[in-house]
Amino acid sequence: MSQAILEKIEQSSMKENPPQFDIGDTVDVHLRILEGNKERIQVFTGVVIARSGSGSKEMFTVRRIVAGEGVERKFPIHSPRIEKVEVKRSSVVRRAKLYFLRQRVGKAVRLKERRRS
């Protein structure tokens, strides 16, 4: 009984058409930021290295290099703060989690591009 109630509440907070992307894709995450009483959109660009959770609690981790330092950020897929997720490039990967990229530096971080026809 209580599980059914929780599922109904989760359905109300989920997006109708969540963004479609895979592990290894280079994405632009357009995020709404509040600064005082103004709202603007900030873009976080990086490689999706992980997805976790399910339902309204589903998250994805994006990694990028800023000034030689690796920066990772986790986003909830169904967050109302996320305006859109734009796929820039798809890569061929053989893992569900790309945590091995944390130890890589420079050209070793690059992933082989997936050609789609």
C-alpha positions as CSV (number, residue, x, y, z in Angstrom):
1,M,0.0,0.0,0.0
2,S,2.6,2.6,1.1
3,Q,4.8,1.6,-1.9
4,A,2.0,2.4,-4.3
5,I,1.6,5.8,-2.7
6,L,5.3,6.5,-2.9
7,E,5.3,5.6,-6.6
8,K,2.4,8.0,-7.3
9,I,4.2,10.8,-5.6
10,E,7.4,10.0,-7.5
11,Q,5.5,10.1,-10.8
12,S,4.4,13.7,-10.2
13,S,8.0,14.9,-9.8
14,M,9.4,13.1,-12.8
15,K,9.9,14.7,-16.3
16,E,7.6,13.4,-19.0
17,N,10.5,13.0,-21.5
18,P,13.8,12.9,-19.7
19,P,17.0,13.6,-21.7
20,Q,18.4,10.7,-23.7
21,F,22.2,10.1,-23.4
22,D,24.6,7.3,-22.7
23,I,27.8,6.7,-20.7
24,G,30.8,8.2,-22.5
25,D,28.8,11.0,-24.2
26,T,30.1,14.5,-24.1
27,V,27.2,16.6,-23.0
28,D,26.3,20.2,-22.3
29,V,24.1,20.5,-19.2
30,H,22.1,23.7,-19.2
31,L,21.4,24.5,-15.5
32,R,19.3,27.3,-14.1
33,I,21.2,29.4,-11.5
34,L,19.6,31.9,-9.1
35,E,21.7,34.9,-8.3
36,G,19.8,37.2,-6.0
37,N,16.5,37.8,-7.8
38,K,17.8,37.1,-11.3
39,E,17.9,33.7,-13.0
40,R,20.4,32.7,-15.6
41,I,21.5,29.6,-17.4
42,Q,24.9,28.2,-16.9
43,V,26.4,25.4,-19.1
44,F,28.5,22.6,-17.7
45,T,30.3,20.7,-20.4
46,G,31.9,17.3,-19.8
47,V,31.9,13.5,-20.3
48,V,29.2,11.4,-18.6
49,I,31.1,8.9,-16.5
50,A,28.3,7.3,-14.5
51,R,24.6,6.9,-14.1
52,S,23.0,5.7,-10.8
53,G,19.7,5.3,-9.1
54,S,16.2,4.8,-10.6
55,G,12.9,6.6,-10.8
56,S,12.9,10.2,-9.5
57,K,16.2,9.6,-7.7
58,E,18.2,8.8,-10.9
59,M,21.5,10.8,-11.1
60,F,24.3,11.2,-13.6
61,T,27.9,12.3,-13.1
62,V,29.7,14.6,-15.6
63,R,33.5,15.1,-15.5
64,R,35.5,17.8,-17.1
65,I,39.0,19.3,-16.8
66,V,39.3,22.9,-15.6
67,A,42.8,24.5,-15.5
68,G,44.4,21.0,-15.3
69,E,42.2,19.9,-12.5
70,G,39.4,17.3,-12.8
71,V,36.0,18.5,-11.8
72,E,33.0,16.2,-11.3
73,R,29.4,17.2,-10.8
74,K,26.4,15.0,-10.1
75,F,23.0,16.0,-11.5
76,P,19.5,14.6,-10.9
77,I,18.0,13.7,-14.2
78,H,14.5,14.8,-13.2
79,S,15.6,18.1,-11.6
80,P,13.5,21.1,-12.5
81,R,16.7,23.2,-12.4
82,I,18.1,21.3,-15.5
83,E,16.8,23.2,-18.6
84,K,18.2,20.6,-21.1
85,V,21.0,18.1,-21.7
86,E,22.5,18.4,-25.2
87,V,24.7,15.6,-26.5
88,K,27.7,17.0,-28.4
89,R,29.6,13.8,-29.1
90,S,29.1,10.0,-28.5
91,S,32.0,7.7,-27.6
92,V,32.6,3.9,-27.8
93,V,32.8,2.6,-24.2
94,R,32.8,-0.9,-22.8
95,R,32.1,-0.1,-19.2
96,A,29.0,1.2,-17.3
97,K,31.2,3.4,-15.0
98,L,34.2,5.3,-16.4
99,Y,36.0,6.0,-13.1
100,F,39.3,4.9,-14.7
101,L,39.3,8.4,-16.5
102,R,40.2,9.9,-13.1
103,Q,43.7,8.5,-13.3
104,R,44.2,9.6,-16.9
105,V,45.9,12.8,-17.9
106,G,46.1,14.7,-21.2
107,K,45.5,12.8,-24.4
108,A,44.9,9.5,-22.5
109,V,41.5,11.0,-21.4
110,R,40.1,11.0,-24.9
111,L,37.6,8.4,-25.9
112,K,37.1,6.9,-29.4
113,E,34.1,8.6,-31.2
114,R,31.1,6.5,-32.1
115,R,30.0,7.1,-35.7
116,R,26.2,7.2,-36.1
117,S,24.6,7.1,-39.5
